[in-house]
Amino acid sequence: MRTSRQRGFTMIEILVVMLIVAIASVSVTLALRDSSQTQVEREAERLAALLESARAEARVAGLPVRWRPVEDASGSGFRFEGLPERIQLPRQWLGEDMHAEIEGAQSLLLGPEPLIPAQALRLRHGNYSVRISSDGLSAFAVQPATQEP
């Protein structure tokens, strides 16, 4: 009598291979850094939310609030001017080498009036830039990143 043995993989062998693939995937994912495009888009979304938050606080408090980029010895960041002291909004970029340029002005006016002038700024990181703008009535919105030569 002949005994035939079935060929194939055991459950242990399959689990070991899956574990090796999982460890390799995690190490590659952790090794990858955010691209400039991803960083500038994430920072732009954060800034748009902060601008809207400050705009709402300006309306509630009835105070003129301005936003301006700041570059000094401690690095680059930004400042909200005119907010009450009890309101502490972030003043630093999350990533390094982030630069903001306001189009046609020195600062953005965020309130206290519900209708503000149309305003825009460009946020740059590396070769990528994103435009954040408002028509004065709607919220600040982020337009897709563009690569500059």
C-alpha positions in Angstrom: 0.0 0.0 0.0 1.2 3.4 -0.9 0.7 6.4 1.4 0.2 9.6 -0.3 1.2 12.7 1.5 -0.5 16.0 0.6 1.7 18.8 -0.3 1.1 22.4 0.8 2.0 24.9 3.4 1.2 24.5 7.1 -0.6 27.2 9.1 2.6 28.0 10.9 4.6 28.6 7.7 1.8 30.9 6.4 1.8 32.8 9.7 5.6 33.2 9.7 5.5 34.6 6.2 2.7 37.0 7.1 4.6 38.2 10.1 7.7 38.9 8.0 5.7 40.9 5.5 4.0 42.9 8.2 7.3 43.8 9.9 8.8 44.8 6.6 5.7 47.0 5.8 5.9 48.7 9.1 9.6 49.4 8.8 9.2 50.9 5.3 6.2 53.0 6.5 8.1 54.4 9.4 11.2 55.1 7.3 9.3 57.3 4.8 9.1 60.9 5.6 6.3 63.3 4.7 6.9 64.9 1.4 6.9 68.7 1.1 3.5 68.6 -0.6 1.9 66.6 2.2 3.4 68.8 4.9 2.3 72.1 3.3 -1.2 70.8 2.6 -1.6 69.5 6.2 -0.2 72.8 7.6 -2.6 74.8 5.3 -5.6 72.9 6.6 -4.5 73.6 10.2 -4.0 77.3 9.5 -7.4 77.6 7.8 -9.0 76.1 10.9 -7.0 78.4 13.2 -8.0 81.5 11.1 -11.7 80.5 11.3 -11.4 80.0 15.0 -9.8 83.4 15.5 -12.4 84.9 13.2 -15.2 83.5 15.4 -13.6 84.7 18.6 -13.2 88.2 17.1 -16.9 88.4 16.3 -17.9 87.1 19.7 -15.6 89.5 21.6 -16.2 92.4 19.2 -12.5 93.0 18.8 -10.4 93.7 15.7 -8.1 90.7 15.3 -5.3 90.4 12.8 -3.1 87.5 11.8 0.5 88.0 10.5 3.5 85.7 9.8 6.5 86.2 12.0 10.1 85.3 11.3 12.6 86.1 14.0 15.6 84.6 15.8 13.5 81.8 17.4 12.3 80.7 13.9 9.3 81.2 11.8 5.7 81.2 13.1 2.7 83.5 13.2 0.8 85.7 15.5 -2.8 86.5 16.3 -3.0 90.1 17.4 -6.0 91.5 19.3 -7.4 88.3 20.8 -8.2 88.3 24.5 -5.5 86.8 26.7 -7.7 83.9 27.8 -7.6 82.6 24.2 -4.3 80.9 23.5 -4.0 79.8 19.8 -0.9 78.1 18.5 1.9 80.4 17.2 4.3 77.9 15.6 4.2 75.8 12.4 4.2 72.1 12.9 6.9 71.5 10.3 10.2 73.3 9.7 11.0 75.7 6.9 7.3 76.8 6.5 6.9 80.3 5.1 3.7 82.4 4.7 3.2 85.4 2.5 0.1 87.5 2.6 -1.1 88.7 -0.8 -1.3 92.5 -1.0 -1.1 93.3 2.7 1.0 93.0 5.9 -1.7 91.1 7.9 -5.1 89.4 7.6 -8.0 91.2 9.2 -10.3 88.6 10.9 -12.9 90.6 12.5 -15.0 91.9 14.3 -17.3 92.4 11.4 -19.0 89.4 9.9 -18.1 90.6 6.4 -14.3 91.0 6.0 -12.4 92.0 2.9 -11.4 89.3 0.4 -8.0 88.1 1.6 -5.4 85.4 0.6 -2.1 84.1 1.6 0.4 81.7 0.2 2.0 79.0 2.3 5.3 77.6 1.0 7.4 74.6 1.9 10.2 73.5 -0.3 9.1 73.7 -4.0 5.4 73.4 -3.1 3.0 76.2 -2.2 -0.7 76.3 -1.2 -3.1 79.3 -1.4 -5.5 79.9 1.5 -8.2 82.4 0.8 -11.6 83.8 1.7 -13.9 86.0 -0.3 -14.8 87.8 3.0 -18.1 86.0 3.6 -17.2 82.3 3.3 -14.7 80.4 5.4 -11.0 80.3 4.5 -10.4 77.5 2.1 -7.3 75.7 0.9 -6.6 75.4 -2.8 -4.5 72.4 -4.0 -0.7 72.5 -3.8 1.3 73.5 -6.8 4.9 72.8 -7.5 7.2 75.7 -8.3 10.3 75.5 -10.4 
